[in-house]
């Protein structure tokens, strides 16, 4: 994971310099834009961060009743599924797809990594292929999740002439407007950008008869409830609505009661912590944290590591400290332009960098299957945030490791 001195200077020159940090007044003024203020988090007992992985090869104990071939998808979609070697659906897919194909509203509750994206994409791609006038709006809380959904859709709909537009903040609006003018079947985006496009009359919300809200709980945590409600109010009354979430807090129940019609609730839940993630704490003083992190990252088993820190400034400082110590590291946070964020993710995904330091913007919407460790360099604000962070490791039947730094006094 460490760089030779020559390679380190080459990499440091290649890595784009952040415009944030120091006494930059623009950074200080904008650092919290787009993120709701959280004055105080939960007081979390550190013992909740300690848990051994248990029988990680055991799947969620839910009977699978169907194969993908049983859903009567069109031949073209079945061909793409066969190419991807999709034969047996996950529980959320098994229990949701038939209801969606029958036009029912759905509330899908499932943990991260359980296949929710394919559960709503597959039946709607099939519908759009059979009826080219079908239009689908998919709303995600972060650019990363929206891009992930877009990528999965591209693979599922390959050569089917079912078109999409991705509309997220941080990217040029002009290109997105051009994509919308082609009247795509699917529009995938984040709430703020979709609302802006609708207000400018580039996005005709009244033409969408299918709406999917993915990671609804995260969108509410980020303060998007008013934007979501405004968008839902502008959609046709006669529509199919699909809400997918890991949890069902009261605010989501209010949205469900207001906007969904006789919904089917599909709940696929394991325990509130990942059973295949080995969790532990690292106790040290504040002055010892960086050296202790250096020690952990130098171990050969720390192959690909996602590190969480609370603020954008701290993320940049920690990343620079790690690079200075010879580690291949990069960062991702809300103040980076979308192109920078995507480039950092691609470097991490392809193992050109082995360490990605992030704020909670990366806690959802990153689907990288071989992350060996998640390290909470700062404790999360809530236990729910903790669950979403550690859900980035221990995926696809592998055991992951989650370490949380707890400062001793």
VOPAGU-2260 file (C-alpha; in pm, 1 decimal, decimal comma):
REM VOPAGU-2260
SITE   aa  ch    i         X         Y         Z
SITE  UNK   A    0       0,0       0,0       0,0
SITE  UNK   A    1     298,4     231,5      52,4
SITE  UNK   A    2     460,4     417,0    -234,5
SITE  UNK   A    3     824,4     435,2    -326,7
SITE  UNK   A    4     956,5     790,1    -295,3
SITE  UNK   A    5     964,3     848,4    -672,7
SITE  UNK   A    6     612,8     708,9    -720,6
SITE  UNK   A    7     484,1     913,1    -429,4
SITE  UNK   A    8     590,4    1242,6    -586,6
SITE  UNK   A    9     444,0    1136,3    -922,5
SITE  UNK   A   10     114,6    1043,5    -757,7
SITE  UNK   A   11     104,0    1360,1    -551,1
SITE  UNK   A   12     151,8    1564,5    -870,1
SITE  UNK   A   13    -121,4    1361,3   -1046,1
SITE  UNK   A   14    -369,8    1398,9    -762,3
SITE  UNK   A   15    -584,4    1710,3    -815,5
SITE  UNK   A   16    -523,9    1970,7    -549,7
SITE  UNK   A   17    -825,1    2054,5    -337,3
SITE  UNK   A   18    -936,7    2414,3    -331,7
SITE  UNK   A   19   -1046,5    2371,0      28,2
SITE  UNK   A   20    -860,9    2413,4     353,9
SITE  UNK   A   21    -644,4    2674,8     515,1
SITE  UNK   A   22    -814,8    3009,7     561,0
SITE  UNK   A   23   -1011,9    2995,6     235,1
SITE  UNK   A   24   -1315,3    3211,6     307,3
SITE  UNK   A   25   -1521,9    3050,6      31,6
SITE  UNK   A   26   -1459,4    2709,8     183,5
SITE  UNK   A   27   -1558,5    2828,1     530,6
SITE  UNK   A   28   -1872,8    2991,0     394,2
SITE  UNK   A   29   -1983,0    2692,9     184,3
SITE  UNK   A   30   -1863,9    2394,7     381,2
SITE  UNK   A   31   -2207,2    2311,2     523,4
SITE  UNK   A   32   -2420,5    2395,5     220,5
SITE  UNK   A   33   -2644,4    2109,5     109,6
SITE  UNK   A   34   -2616,3    1938,2     444,4
SITE  UNK   A   35   -2854,0    1983,9     737,3
SITE  UNK   A   36   -2693,9    2103,9    1056,5
SITE  UNK   A   37   -2661,1    1839,4    1323,9
SITE  UNK   A   38   -2597,6    2007,5    1653,2
SITE  UNK   A   39   -2564,2    1697,2    1868,8
SITE  UNK   A   40   -2556,8    1331,7    1779,8
SITE  UNK   A   41   -2653,3    1035,3    1989,3
SITE  UNK   A   42   -2443,4     937,1    2286,1
SITE  UNK   A   43   -2344,4     592,5    2161,9
SITE  UNK   A   44   -2206,7     331,3    2400,5
SITE  UNK   A   45   -1869,8     224,6    2247,3
SITE  UNK   A   46   -1956,3    -135,7    2334,4
SITE  UNK   A   47   -2206,2    -124,8    2047,8
SITE  UNK   A   48   -1908,7     -94,6    1812,4
SITE  UNK   A   49   -1777,2    -436,4    1923,3
SITE  UNK   A   50   -1918,5    -750,0    1766,2
SITE  UNK   A   51   -1765,9   -1056,0    1607,9
SITE  UNK   A   52   -1882,0   -1170,9    1267,3
SITE  UNK   A   53   -2107,1   -1477,8    1287,7
SITE  UNK   A   54   -2152,7   -1742,4    1018,4
SITE  UNK   A   55   -2115,1   -1492,4     741,0
SITE  UNK   A   56   -2202,5   -1748,4     470,8
SITE  UNK   A   57   -2559,4   -1779,9     599,6
SITE  UNK   A   58   -2803,7   -1582,6     386,6
SITE  UNK   A   59   -3101,1   -1390,2     522,9
SITE  UNK   A   60   -3338,5   -1671,7     628,0
SITE  UNK   A   61   -3607,7   -1610,6     368,2
SITE  UNK   A   62   -3742,4   -1873,2     131,6
SITE  UNK   A   63   -3683,3   -1793,0    -236,3
SITE  UNK   A   64   -3990,2   -1893,6    -436,1
SITE  UNK   A   65   -3890,0   -1786,2    -787,6
SITE  UNK   A   66   -3611,8   -1787,8   -1041,6
SITE  UNK   A   67   -3562,6   -1489,5   -1269,9
SITE  UNK   A   68   -3695,7   -1702,0   -1554,9
SITE  UNK   A   69   -4031,4   -1725,9   -1369,9
SITE  UNK   A   70   -4102,7   -1351,2   -1390,3
SITE  UNK   A   71   -4191,6   -1357,9   -1762,2
SITE  UNK   A   72   -3953,8   -1083,0   -1858,5
SITE  UNK   A   73   -3908,4   -1014,2   -2227,8
SITE  UNK   A   74   -3651,3   -1220,6   -2416,1
SITE  UNK   A   75   -3407,2    -928,4   -2442,7
SITE  UNK   A   76   -3401,7    -866,2   -2067,9
SITE  UNK   A   77   -3365,7   -1237,2   -1993,1
SITE  UNK   A   78   -3067,8   -1245,2   -2229,4
SITE  UNK   A   79   -2897,0    -965,5   -2033,5
SITE  UNK   A   80   -2968,1   -1141,1   -1704,8
SITE  UNK   A   81   -2816,1   -1461,3   -1838,9
SITE  UNK   A   82   -2508,7   -1268,3   -1951,4
SITE  UNK   A   83   -2471,3   -1132,1   -1596,2
SITE  UNK   A   84   -2529,5   -1485,5   -1460,1
SITE  UNK   A   85   -2840,6   -1379,0   -1270,4
SITE  UNK   A   86   -3043,0   -1692,1   -1198,3
SITE  UNK   A   87   -3176,8   -1677,0    -842,5
SITE  UNK   A   88   -3318,4   -1347,7    -708,2
SITE  UNK   A   89   -3237,4   -1210,9    -365,3
SITE  UNK   A   90   -3524,0   -1207,3    -112,3
SITE  UNK   A   91   -3615,2    -841,2    -178,9
SITE  UNK   A   92   -3618,4    -910,7    -553,1
SITE  UNK   A   93   -3815,0   -1232,4    -512,1
SITE  UNK   A   94   -4087,2   -1065,9    -306,7
SITE  UNK   A   95   -4105,6    -731,3    -491,2
SITE  UNK   A   96   -4077,2    -792,7    -864,6
SITE  UNK   A   97   -4414,0    -959,5    -921,5
SITE  UNK   A   98   -4598,2    -689,0    -724,4
SITE  UNK   A   99   -4422,9    -418,2    -926,9
SITE  UNK   A  100   -4507,6    -591,8   -1254,9
SITE  UNK   A  101   -4871,1    -598,2   -1140,5
SITE  UNK   A  102   -4867,2    -221,1   -1080,3
SITE  UNK   A  103   -4885,0    -223,6    -700,1
SITE  UNK   A  104   -4731,8      48,4    -483,2
SITE  UNK   A  105   -4444,6     -89,6    -275,9
SITE  UNK   A  106   -4271,2      -6,6      50,1
SITE  UNK   A  107   -3948,7    -208,8      41,5
SITE  UNK   A  108   -3749,4    -233,8     363,3
SITE  UNK   A  109   -3410,7    -400,8     333,6
SITE  UNK   A  110   -3055,4    -346,3     446,6
SITE  UNK   A  111   -2786,0    -218,5     215,1
SITE  UNK   A  112   -2639,2    -469,6     -27,6
SITE  UNK   A  113   -2954,9    -683,0     -58,9
SITE  UNK   A  114   -3030,1    -611,0    -425,4
SITE  UNK   A  115   -3291,0    -336,0    -396,8
SITE  UNK   A  116   -3177,8    -162,3    -716,1
SITE  UNK   A  117   -3243,1    -461,7    -939,8
SITE  UNK   A  118   -3572,1    -522,0    -757,8
SITE  UNK   A  119   -3720,1    -201,4    -900,3
SITE  UNK   A  120   -3513,7    -164,8   -1219,5
SITE  UNK   A  121   -3586,0    -501,1   -1379,3
SITE  UNK   A  122   -3967,6    -489,9   -1389,6
SITE  UNK   A  123   -3967,9    -125,5   -1500,2
SITE  UNK   A  124   -3710,6    -181,6   -1774,8
SITE  UNK   A  125   -3929,4    -466,0   -1896,1
SITE  UNK   A  126   -4234,3    -237,1   -1893,0
SITE  UNK   A  127   -4053,6      42,9   -2077,8
SITE  UNK   A  128   -3928,2    -200,0   -2342,5
SITE  UNK   A  129   -4282,9    -317,8   -2411,7
SITE  UNK   A  130   -4422,8      37,5   -2407,7
SITE  UNK   A  131   -4179,5     305,1   -2526,4
SITE  UNK   A  132   -4411,2     579,6   -2389,6
SITE  UNK   A  133   -4352,3     461,0   -2033,0
SITE  UNK   A  134   -4160,5     712,3   -1819,2
SITE  UNK   A  135   -3990,7     641,8   -1487,6
SITE  UNK   A  136   -3849,0     891,5   -1234,5
SITE  UNK   A  137   -3592,4     760,0    -985,8
SITE  UNK   A  138   -3478,8     983,4    -698,6
SITE  UNK   A  139   -3167,3     905,0    -492,9
SITE  UNK   A  140   -3011,3    1102,4    -205,0
SITE  UNK   A  141   -2657,1    1130,1    -343,0
SITE  UNK   A  142   -2482,8    1167,4    -676,8
SITE  UNK   A  143   -2291,5     845,3    -613,2
SITE  UNK   A  144   -2608,4     641,7    -563,4
SITE  UNK   A  145   -2774,2     800,2    -867,4
SITE  UNK   A  146   -2470,9     714,0   -1081,7
SITE  UNK   A  147   -2464,2     361,2    -941,1
SITE  UNK   A  148   -2830,8     311,8   -1035,9
SITE  UNK   A  149   -2756,1     454,4   -1380,8
SITE  UNK   A  150   -2467,3     212,3   -1432,1
SITE  UNK   A  151   -2675,1     -87,9   -1325,7
SITE  UNK   A  152   -2955,9      16,8   -1555,1
SITE  UNK   A  153   -2714,9      44,1   -1848,0
SITE  UNK   A  154   -2605,5    -316,4   -1791,8
SITE  UNK   A  155   -2957,5    -453,1   -1747,2
SITE  UNK   A  156   -3099,3    -268,9   -2051,6
SITE  UNK   A  157   -2807,6    -325,3   -2289,7
SITE  UNK   A  158   -2921,4    -315,0   -2656,0
SITE  UNK   A  159   -3288,0    -279,8   -2554,9
SITE  UNK   A  160   -3325,4      83,1   -2670,0
SITE  UNK   A  161   -3454,2     187,1   -2328,8
SITE  UNK   A  162   -3291,9     524,8   -2268,0
SITE  UNK   A  163   -3204,3     719,5   -1955,5
SITE  UNK   A  164   -3083,9    1058,2   -1834,3
SITE  UNK   A  165   -2892,2    1114,4   -1511,8
SITE  UNK   A  166   -2949,3    1454,6   -1350,7
SITE  UNK   A  167   -2737,4    1531,2   -1043,9
SITE  UNK   A  168   -2582,8    1837,6    -888,0
SITE  UNK   A  169   -2219,3    1922,4    -944,8
SITE  UNK   A  170   -2240,8    1845,8   -1316,8
SITE  UNK   A  171   -2318,6    2079,2   -1610,0
SITE  UNK   A  172   -2692,2    2135,8   -1636,2
SITE  UNK   A  173   -2669,3    2198,0   -2011,9
SITE  UNK   A  174   -2578,1    1837,6   -2094,3
SITE  UNK   A  175   -2856,1    1713,4   -1868,7
SITE  UNK   A  176   -3107,2    1940,3   -2043,1
SITE  UNK   A  177   -2996,4    1798,0   -2379,0
SITE  UNK   A  178   -3052,1    1445,5   -2245,8
SITE  UNK   A  179   -3400,0    1536,6   -2123,0
SITE  UNK   A  180   -3491,2    1679,3   -2463,8
SITE  UNK   A  181   -3445,2    1329,1   -2606,8
SITE  UNK   A  182   -3742,5    1222,3   -2393,3
SITE  UNK   A  183   -3571,8     929,7   -2214,7
SITE  UNK   A  184   -3773,7     650,2   -2055,8
SITE  UNK   A  185   -3585,6     682,4   -1726,0
SITE  UNK   A  186   -3471,5     994,4   -1543,2
SITE  UNK   A  187   -3243,2     927,9   -1246,6
SITE  UNK   A  188   -3139,0    1212,9   -1021,2
SITE  UNK   A  189   -3097,9    1384,2    -688,5
SITE  UNK   A  190   -3383,6    1591,0    -539,1
SITE  UNK   A  191   -3226,4    1936,5    -569,8
SITE  UNK   A  192   -3124,6    1905,5    -934,6
SITE  UNK   A  193   -3456,6    1745,6   -1035,1
SITE  UNK   A  194   -3646,8    2026,2    -865,0
SITE  UNK   A  195   -3432,8    2289,4   -1041,0
SITE  UNK   A  196   -3495,0    2128,4   -1380,0
SITE  UNK   A  197   -3867,6    2105,9   -1311,5
SITE  UNK   A  198   -3882,8    2470,5   -1202,7
SITE  UNK   A  199   -3710,0    2570,1   -1528,2
SITE  UNK   A  200   -3966,7    2359,1   -1717,6
SITE  UNK   A  201   -3706,0    2122,2   -1861,2
SITE  UNK   A  202   -3841,2    1827,0   -1662,3
SITE  UNK   A  203   -4211,6    1759,0   -1720,6
SITE  UNK   A  204   -4309,6    1585,2   -1399,3
SITE  UNK   A  205   -4666,6    1533,2   -1516,3
SITE  UNK   A  206   -4539,8    1282,4   -1776,7
SITE  UNK   A  207   -4406,2    1032,4   -1521,4
SITE  UNK   A  208   -4641,3     754,7   -1412,9
SITE  UNK   A  209   -4373,3     563,9   -1220,2
SITE  UNK   A  210   -4178,2     708,9    -926,4
SITE  UNK   A  211   -3908,5     539,6    -719,2
SITE  UNK   A  212   -3757,8     688,8    -404,8
SITE  UNK   A  213   -3440,8     499,0    -313,5
SITE  UNK   A  214   -3283,5     529,1      32,4
SITE  UNK   A  215   -3577,5     737,1     152,6
SITE  UNK   A  216   -3451,6     749,9     510,6
SITE  UNK   A  217   -3121,9     898,3     395,9
SITE  UNK   A  218   -3300,5    1165,4     191,2
SITE  UNK   A  219   -3499,6    1269,9     495,3
SITE  UNK   A  220   -3182,5    1276,1     706,8
SITE  UNK   A  221   -3030,4    1512,8     449,5
SITE  UNK   A  222   -3325,4    1750,9     471,5
SITE  UNK   A  223   -3493,8    1672,3     137,8
SITE  UNK   A  224   -3843,6    1609,0     271,1
SITE  UNK   A  225   -3988,3    1936,0     130,9
SITE  UNK   A  226   -3828,6    1882,6    -211,9
SITE  UNK   A  227   -3959,2    1526,9    -226,8
SITE  UNK   A  228   -4309,1    1629,8    -122,9
SITE  UNK   A  229   -4311,1    1906,1    -384,5
SITE  UNK   A  230   -4204,2    1664,9    -658,9
SITE  UNK   A  231   -4459,4    1402,4    -556,1
SITE  UNK   A  232   -4737,5    1661,1    -556,0
SITE  UNK   A  233   -4658,3    1750,6    -918,3
SITE  UNK   A  234   -4671,6    1392,2   -1045,7
SITE  UNK   A  235   -4990,9    1243,1   -1193,1
SITE  UNK   A  236   -5234,5    1105,2    -937,4
SITE  UNK   A  237   -5261,0     787,0   -1139,8
SITE  UNK   A  238   -4910,5     647,3   -1091,2
SITE  UNK   A  239   -4711,7     365,0    -937,5
SITE  UNK   A  240   -4498,7     466,6    -638,6
SITE  UNK   A  241   -4213,0     259,7    -497,2
SITE  UNK   A  242   -4036,7     358,2    -174,0
SITE  UNK   A  243   -3720,0     170,1     -74,4
SITE  UNK   A  244   -3546,2     226,0     256,3
SITE  UNK   A  245   -3339,7      53,9     523,6
SITE  UNK   A  246   -3556,9     189,2     807,0
SITE  UNK   A  247   -3909,1     323,4     854,0
SITE  UNK   A  248   -3895,9     634,1    1076,5
SITE  UNK   A  249   -4220,6     826,5    1141,8
SITE  UNK   A  250   -4150,5    1086,5     870,8
SITE  UNK   A  251   -4142,6     815,8     605,1
SITE  UNK   A  252   -4468,1     671,3     737,1
SITE  UNK   A  253   -4625,9    1015,2     689,1
SITE  UNK   A  254   -4507,8    1022,6     324,9
SITE  UNK   A  255   -4632,0     668,1     267,2
SITE  UNK   A  256   -4977,1     745,6     406,8
SITE  UNK   A  257   -5001,3    1063,4     199,2
SITE  UNK   A  258   -4863,9     953,5    -138,6
SITE  UNK   A  259   -4899,1     575,0    -172,6
SITE  UNK   A  260   -5220,1     386,4    -248,5
SITE  UNK   A  261   -5278,0      57,4     -66,3
SITE  UNK   A  262   -4906,8     -29,2     -72,8
SITE  UNK   A  263   -4758,2    -374,4     -27,7
SITE  UNK   A  264   -4488,0    -375,4     239,4
SITE  UNK   A  265   -4194,7    -605,1     167,6
SITE  UNK   A  266   -3959,3    -630,6     462,1
SITE  UNK   A  267   -3632,4    -818,2     432,7
SITE  UNK   A  268   -3434,6    -736,9     741,5
SITE  UNK   A  269   -3145,4    -905,7     912,3
SITE  UNK   A  270   -3016,8    -780,4    1243,2
SITE  UNK   A  271   -2943,6    -410,3    1278,6
SITE  UNK   A  272   -2569,4    -474,1    1237,5
SITE  UNK   A  273   -2402,0    -665,1     957,3
SITE  UNK   A  274   -2354,0   -1024,6    1069,0
SITE  UNK   A  275   -2053,1   -1070,0     842,7
SITE  UNK   A  276   -1862,2    -764,6     970,7
SITE  UNK   A  277   -1611,9    -810,6    1250,3
SITE  UNK   A  278   -1647,3    -495,4    1462,8
SITE  UNK   A  279   -1408,0    -356,9    1722,1
SITE  UNK   A  280   -1286,0     -31,2    1875,9
SITE  UNK   A  281    -941,3     129,9    1880,4
SITE  UNK   A  282    -883,0     314,8    2206,3
SITE  UNK   A  283    -613,7     581,4    2209,5
SITE  UNK   A  284    -558,0     944,4    2298,1
SITE  UNK   A  285    -618,6    1219,6    2043,8
SITE  UNK   A  286    -244,2    1270,5    2000,6
SITE  UNK   A  287    -194,9     901,0    1922,8
SITE  UNK   A  288    -470,1     865,3    1661,5
SITE  UNK   A  289    -273,0     929,9    1345,0
SITE  UNK   A  290      15,4     706,0    1448,6
SITE  UNK   A  291    -228,2     431,7    1547,8
SITE  UNK   A  292    -404,5     461,9    1212,5
SITE  UNK   A  293     -66,6     443,9    1037,1
SITE  UNK   A  294       6,7     122,9    1227,2
SITE  UNK   A  295    -327,1     -34,4    1123,5
SITE  UNK   A  296    -289,8      64,3     758,2
SITE  UNK   A  297      62,4     -80,3     743,3
SITE  UNK   A  298     -64,5    -431,4     815,5
SITE  UNK   A  299     -78,5    -654,9     505,6
SITE  UNK   A  300    -441,1    -757,7     565,0
SITE  UNK   A  301    -567,0    -397,6     527,1
SITE  UNK   A  302    -604,8    -436,2     153,1
SITE  UNK   A  303    -866,1    -173,7      58,7
SITE  UNK   A  304    -979,6      69,8     327,1
SITE  UNK   A  305   -1262,8     320,7     352,8
SITE  UNK   A  306   -1201,0     575,5     630,5
SITE  UNK   A  307   -1475,4     802,8     762,0
SITE  UNK   A  308   -1411,7    1141,3     919,2
SITE  UNK   A  309   -1677,4    1391,0    1022,7
SITE  UNK   A  310   -1591,4    1715,4     841,0
SITE  UNK   A  311   -1468,4    1800,4     492,8
SITE  UNK   A  312   -1168,6    1988,6     632,4
SITE  UNK   A  313   -1064,4    1689,6     845,5
SITE  UNK   A  314   -1103,6    1455,2     548,0
SITE  UNK   A  315    -865,0    1666,2     338,2
SITE  UNK   A  316    -613,0    1700,2     623,2
SITE  UNK   A  317    -615,1    1327,3     699,0
SITE  UNK   A  318    -576,4    1240,2     330,2
SITE  UNK   A  319    -276,0    1469,2     293,7
SITE  UNK   A  320    -122,5    1327,4     612,3
SITE  UNK   A  321    -158,5     972,1     478,7
SITE  UNK   A  322      -9,9    1063,2     139,7
SITE  UNK   A  323     282,5    1229,3     317,9
SITE  UNK   A  324     340,8     899,7     502,1
SITE  UNK   A  325     358,5     716,2     168,7
SITE  UNK   A  326       7,5     569,4     140,1
SITE  UNK   A  327    -197,4     563,7    -178,8
SITE  UNK   A  328    -491,9     769,4     -57,0
SITE  UNK   A  329    -761,4     993,4    -199,8
SITE  UNK   A  330   -1067,4    1172,2     -63,3
SITE  UNK   A  331   -1434,7    1226,5    -134,5
SITE  UNK   A  332   -1672,3    1479,4      20,1
SITE  UNK   A  333   -1957,3    1709,7     -72,5
SITE  UNK   A  334   -1744,8    2009,9    -172,8
SITE  UNK   A  335   -1562,4    1822,6    -447,4
SITE  UNK   A  336   -1694,3    1862,7    -798,2
SITE  UNK   A  337   -1876,0    1559,8    -934,6
SITE  UNK   A  338   -1596,9    1485,3   -1181,6
SITE  UNK   A  339   -1342,4    1482,1    -897,9
SITE  UNK   A  340   -1563,1    1259,1    -685,2
SITE  UNK   A  341   -1615,0    1011,8    -967,5
SITE  UNK   A  342   -1245,9    1005,6   -1047,2
SITE  UNK   A  343   -1161,9     934,1    -681,7
SITE  UNK   A  344   -1416,6     651,7    -672,4
SITE  UNK   A  345   -1278,4     500,8    -992,9
SITE  UNK   A  346    -922,3     512,6    -858,7
SITE  UNK   A  347   -1040,6     338,3    -543,3
SITE  UNK   A  348   -1254,1      83,8    -728,6
SITE  UNK   A  349    -965,7     -12,9    -958,0
SITE  UNK   A  350    -720,2     -24,6    -662,6
SITE  UNK   A  351    -501,5     252,6    -801,6
SITE  UNK   A  352    -547,7     397,6    -454,9
SITE  UNK   A  353    -599,6     164,2    -161,7
SITE  UNK   A  354    -739,1     417,1      88,1
SITE  UNK   A  355   -1040,8     643,1      41,0
SITE  UNK   A  356   -1112,7     901,4     311,4
SITE  UNK   A  357   -1472,0    1023,7     314,5
SITE  UNK   A  358   -1743,1    1210,8     493,2
SITE  UNK   A  359   -2081,8    1042,7     532,1
SITE  UNK   A  360   -2160,4    1137,5     171,0
SITE  UNK   A  361   -2000,7     799,3      93,7
SITE  UNK   A  362   -2192,5     597,8     351,6
SITE  UNK   A  363   -2459,4     513,9      95,2
SITE  UNK   A  364   -2439,5     476,1    -277,4
SITE  UNK   A  365   -2090,6     325,9    -291,9
SITE  UNK   A  366   -2103,9     -34,4    -410,0
SITE  UNK   A  367   -1745,8    -161,2    -409,3
SITE  UNK   A  368   -1745,1    -528,9    -329,1
SITE  UNK   A  369   -1386,6    -581,8    -210,0
SITE  UNK   A  370   -1349,6    -323,1      68,6
SITE  UNK   A  371   -1162,6    -509,2     342,7
SITE  UNK   A  372   -1189,7    -248,4     620,4
SITE  UNK   A  373   -1410,4      39,4     723,8
SITE  UNK   A  374   -1243,3     265,5     978,2
SITE  UNK   A  375   -1441,1     527,2    1169,5
SITE  UNK   A  376   -1163,7     776,4    1241,8
SITE  UNK   A  377   -1431,0     988,5    1408,4
SITE  UNK   A  378   -1737,4     836,8    1569,5
SITE  UNK   A  379   -2061,9     869,0    1371,2
SITE  UNK   A  380   -2332,4    1107,0    1488,4
SITE  UNK   A  381   -2593,4     830,9    1519,9
SITE  UNK   A  382   -2597,6     453,8    1539,9
SITE  UNK   A  383   -2791,2     446,7    1212,4
SITE  UNK   A  384   -2501,2     632,7    1048,4
SITE  UNK   A  385   -2269,2     369,6    1192,8
SITE  UNK   A  386   -2468,7      86,2    1036,9
SITE  UNK   A  387   -2461,9     251,0     696,9
SITE  UNK   A  388   -2088,9     314,0     720,1
SITE  UNK   A  389   -1991,0     -42,3     808,3
SITE  UNK   A  390   -2229,7    -175,0     543,1
SITE  UNK   A  391   -1964,2     -80,3     284,2
SITE  UNK   A  392   -1760,0    -387,3     385,9
SITE  UNK   A  393   -1849,6    -751,9     430,7
SITE  UNK   A  394   -2040,9    -768,1     102,5
SITE  UNK   A  395   -2110,6   -1060,6    -132,1
SITE  UNK   A  396   -2052,6   -1327,0     132,0
SITE  UNK   A  397   -1712,7   -1198,2     244,6
SITE  UNK   A  398   -1609,7   -1108,1     597,3
SITE  UNK   A  399   -1535,1    -740,4     656,4
SITE  UNK   A  400   -1370,1    -555,0     941,6
SITE  UNK   A  401   -1497,9    -234,0    1099,7
SITE  UNK   A  402   -1283,5     -38,7    1344,6
SITE  UNK   A  403   -1401,3     267,8    1537,3
SITE  UNK   A  404   -1159,5     505,0    1709,0
SITE  UNK   A  405   -1262,5     591,1    2064,2
SITE  UNK   A  406   -1056,1     866,0    2225,3
SITE  UNK   A  407    -942,0     796,9    2579,2
SITE  UNK   A  408    -918,7    1081,6    2822,6
